[in-house]
């Protein structure tokens, strides 16, 4: 008998925010209006310099259109989405997949984009380190763009409250409800930036509307402080458990939503797990393990890794 399917390939909370029944009226409303989402976002993210956008793809595509065309360094970008968006908007893209932030500065590019935490390496830059980079970019008229889609579990590392303010006027931050809240189907993201950039963004939002039910769910999720606090603790403990399980496999790093292993046996290990019904992310010699969603999945993963160690 084959093992049950265990999908650990994605960077997503296995216990997503429980969407409650929504009022029937929201299914008949057109997008927009003062429905409380803007206020909830400002309160949750700690800044008035933020706007909701119709999904992560919209935020990724719209941002490059707000800045003059130039060279952008993508530091450790995990997919082609950012590169494609900046290229389509007329910018030149320089990929620095494994480079430190200082390498991006040395490349003398006016724009630097970094994912923090990084969804493939699980590395998270400190707020101070990013502010230092932003300050150096500001001296030459540049901008720092930070994709914080996976940072909700560690909000103390976020630059969102500072983006567009005096401390970080040239910082733009992208946020999402996808990984932490598990609400990819809602199609809600956010851009935090200086008011001048957000004003440019405004006219484009009509092309990426957020449906009223999605806005209602997002507003409730952002206001659910009890769930957020409990979930951060749960994810941290789960990540520690996962890191301990993966430690014998090679160089390991973890963050609250996943564990990452660097090993020359990555392809063979991934095939071994796949044969036992476990899907993980494979990126060359790097493997990413999402969090198991229940004890059965933990047991399945533990048994498969034990088999690998005993082979």
N, C-alpha and C positions, 0 to 999 in steps of 0.2 A: 504494500500500500504506500502510495506516495505521500510525502509530508504536506500538510496544509500550506497554502500560499502565505508567505510572510513578507510583506513589502516594506523594506527599510531603505528604499532608494531615494526617498524624498525628504527634504528639509521642512518638516511640518510637525506640529504638535499632534501626537496620536490621540490626545483627548481634547478636541477643539471646544471652543466656547459654545455652550448649548443654546442655540437660537430658540427663543421662546415663540409661542404663537404670536403673530403680529396682528395689529388691528386691521380689520377688513378694509378700512378706508384707504390704507397705504397702497393697496393694489389698484386703486382707481385714480391715484394722484400722478400728475406729471412731475418729472424731476425738477428740483429747485425749490425756492421759497425758504422761509425761515422755519425749518423743521427741527432746529436744535443741534444739527450735526456740527455746524461750525463752532458753536459754543463748546460742545463736548470735546471737539478736537483741540481747541485752544486750552481747555482745562487739562486734558490728558497730556498733551505734549509740552505744556508749560510755556506757550508763546502765542501771541496774536498773529505772528508772521507765518501763517500756514494756511493752505487751501486744500480741500479734498478734490481728488481727481478720479476719473472713472477707470481705475485699475492700474496695476503696476506697469503694464505695457504702455498705457497712455502717459504716465509720468515719465517713463524712460524715453518715449518718443518726443514729448513736448519740450522737455528741458533744453535739449540742444538748440531748439529754435529760438530761445530767449537770449542767447549770447552771440556776440559777433563771431564770425567764422575765424577759426584759428586751429592750432594744434592742441590736441587733448591727449594726455598720457593716462592710459587705463592700467592702474596698478592692481594686478591680480584679478582682473575681471573674470568671472567664472563662466560666462556664456557669451554668445555673440550679440545678445540683445543690445547692450550698451554700444558696442562697436558699430553695429548696423545703424542705430539711431543717430549717432554723431556723424557717421559717414553720409547718410541720407540727407542730413541737414547742411552738408557742405563743409564740414570740418575735416581736418586731417587727423588720423588716429595713430597713436603709437602705443603698441601693446607692451607692457612690462609685467608679464604674468607672475614672476617670482621675485621681482625687485623690491627693495625697501623704499620707503617714501622718499628718502634723500636722493635716491637714484632718479626719481621723477623730477625732483627739483634741478638736479644736475643736467637733465635733458633740456632745460630751459623752455619748457612748454608752459603757456599761460594758464592752461586748465589741467587740473589733476583730478581724476575720479578714482575713488577707492571704495571697496565694499567693506563694511565694518559692522559686525564681525564678518570675516571672509567665509562664505559658505562651503568652500572646498578645503581650506586649511584649518578652519576653526580658530584662526588667529584674530585677536581683537586689539586694535590700537587704543592706547589711552587717550582720553580727552585732551590732556596736555600736549601729547605728541602731535595730535591733529591740529590743535590751535597754533602750535609753533610753525607747522607747515603752512597753514592758512596765512599767518603773519608774513612769512617770507614771500608767499605768492602775492600778497597784497602790495608789497613793496614794488613789484613790477607789473601791477595792474591785473593780476591773475585771479582765478577763482578755484576754490576747493569744493568738489562735489562729493558727498558721502552718501552712499547707498546703505541705509540702516534698516533694510527690510527685516533682518533677523535679530535686531537688538532689543526687542521689547522685554526679553527675559533678564536683561542686564541694563536697565535704563540709566544707571549711574554713569555708563560710558558714552551716553548719547550726546551729540552736539545739537540736537534739534532745538532745545530751549534757547540756544545762543545764536542760531542761524539768522543772519540779517540784522542782528543787534550790534551795538557798539563793539562788543568783544569779538565778534566774528562777522563783520558786514559782508565779506566776500565768500561766505560759506553757504552752500545749498545742500539741503538734506532731503533724501527720498525715504518715505516710510510706507509700510504696507500692513494690511491686516492678514496677509496670507500665512506666514510661518507660525507665529505665536498663537494667533487666534484660530488658525485653521479655516479662515473664511475666504479662500481663494475664489469660491463661487460667487461671492458678493461683488467682486470687482471694485474694491475701494482702496485707494492709495492716497498719499498726501505729499505735498511739496512744501518745505519750509525754506524761506529765503527772504532777502531784503524786499521791502514793500514795492520798490521800483520794478523788480523782476516779477513779483506776483501780479502787479497791474498789467504787465505785458501778457501774463498767462491768462488772465481773465477771459478775454474774447475767445480763446481757443477751447475753453471748457465746454462750451455749448456743443462741440463736436464729439465730446466724450462724456455724455451725461451719465450720472449715477441714478439708477432706477430708485424710486421712492422706497420700495421694500428694503433694498440694500442700504439706503441711507438710514432707515429706521433701525436695522440690525446693527449697523456700525455705531450709531449713536448709543445704543444700549450697551454694546460691548465695551466701548471706551469708558462708559460710566460705571462698569461693574468692577469696582476696586477690590472687593472681597475675592472674586474669582481670579483677578490678576495676581494678587498677593499670594494666594494659595498655589496657583499654577507656577509661579516663579520658584517657589520652594520645591514643588513636586518635580519640575524639570531639572533643577539643580541636582537633586538627589538621584534622579534617573540617569543624568549625565555622568555622575560620579560612579554609579553602578556599572554603566556601560564602559567607562574608561578602565575600570578594574578588570572587566571581562576581556577587553581588547589588549591590555598591556603586554601579555606574552607574545603578541603577534609581531611587534616591531615598534618603531617610533610612533607614539600615540599622543594626540592632542584632542581635547574635547571642549564643547561649549554646551549650553543648556538644551540644544535641539539635536545634537549629533556627536558622534565620535569619529575621528579620522586616524587612519593608520597608514604609514609609509612603509612599504615592504617590497623587496624585489620579487616576491612570490604573489603579487597582487592578482594577476590574471588567474593563476591556478587556484588561489583561495576563493576568488569570486565564483569560479566554475564549481568548486567544491560546495559552496553554499547554495548556488543555484540548483544543483542536483538534489539538494535537500529542501527545496522550496523557498529559499531565502534570497530575495533580491536586494542588492546594495548598489551604491553608486561607485562606478569604476572610472578612474581618471589617471591613466598610465600606471605608475607604481603607487598611486594613492587610492585608498578605499575610504568611502564615507558610509557610516552606519547611522541610519536614523534610529530614533528611540522605539523599542518594541511597545506595542500598545496594551498588552496585558500579560499576565503571568505565563500563559500558554506560549506566547511569542518569545518571552525571555527564556523559557525552558528549551524551546526549539533552537534558539540561537546558541545557547550555552552548550547544548548537546552537539550541535554541528561543529562548534569550535573545539570541543573536546575531541571529537573524531579527527579533526584536522591535526591537532597536537599529537595524537597517538598514532598517526599514519606511519 
